[in-house]
Amino acid sequence: MSRGTSLEGFAIDQAAAFAGVTVTMVRHYHQRGLVDEPEFDSSGSRRYRSAELLRLVQVRALAGAGVPLAEIGDLLDYFAHVEHILDVRR
């Protein structure tokens, strides 16, 4: 296991690198409500897990495609709603 990585998730710098953004941008996404801040783990650190990493990557991809940040949250919420409806129908 590498330094800073635990079975509980990834530190913010690792999450940012995974998504291809800076730590500052991750914090900006938090401020805009696009990505939830992870809960504190037992050591008092915030750890990003798969759900937060996925959301970071989705936000980054949509922003990179030119979707304004102001629209990304609603768009991702809509996609999640459609996915839920499709899962219920299966």
Order of alpha helices (4+ residues) and beta strands (2+ residues): beta-beta-alpha-alpha-alpha-alpha
